[in-house]
């Protein structure tokens, strides 16, 4: 299956600072990537859809000025949590569509990034 | 309201004890149903995609089936390494490609 990586896997930062998380498709080109947030023992919550070369589409209730998404190439999308606060602490996961025939809607997920804001 | 419901929330099995996980959905115009496995502290791992009622897919000890209202993930003779949370998802009606609605998952524990 397709491989998606994330970096860093864990990050601890102070309140008020910004944190950037990278999501890369390693063996395919991804025109569409997704960013999710997952709270303990809860399912995945879609935050935004990231399309290469265009602005991200944010889900209702997600602050686009706080969660900046950039998809500058076909293999890289970044999520920047600006002015992070303790309530932003969570597990952030990205995914990507391969666009291959027969799996047009199948998302492949990265390993996730655990963000802790002190 | 479009919804995906998984049951049971948690399932404990003995090694070798076969069982099934359920995913029921109420979305109209299903465009795809997806099964993922998630280990603690990791991202979901893709298992299967099902598109139409009657479709079945298998991978090792896992078999996924689909009807017009629900999907089952059958686990045959499970091993401890099958312990994980299994997530079900469907395409969000009217949503863009890949926009999924996830269920809350079934946490499977297999004891040796």
Interface residues (C-beta under 8 A of the other chain):
Chain A: X1 X4 X6 X32 X34 X42 X43 X44 X46 X49 X57 X91 X93 X95 X97 X103 X104 X105 X106 X107 X108 X109 X110 X111 X112 X114
Chain B: X31 X32 X34 X36 X41 X42 X43 X44 X45 X46 X49 X87 X91 X96 X97 X98 X99 X100 X102 X103 X104 X105
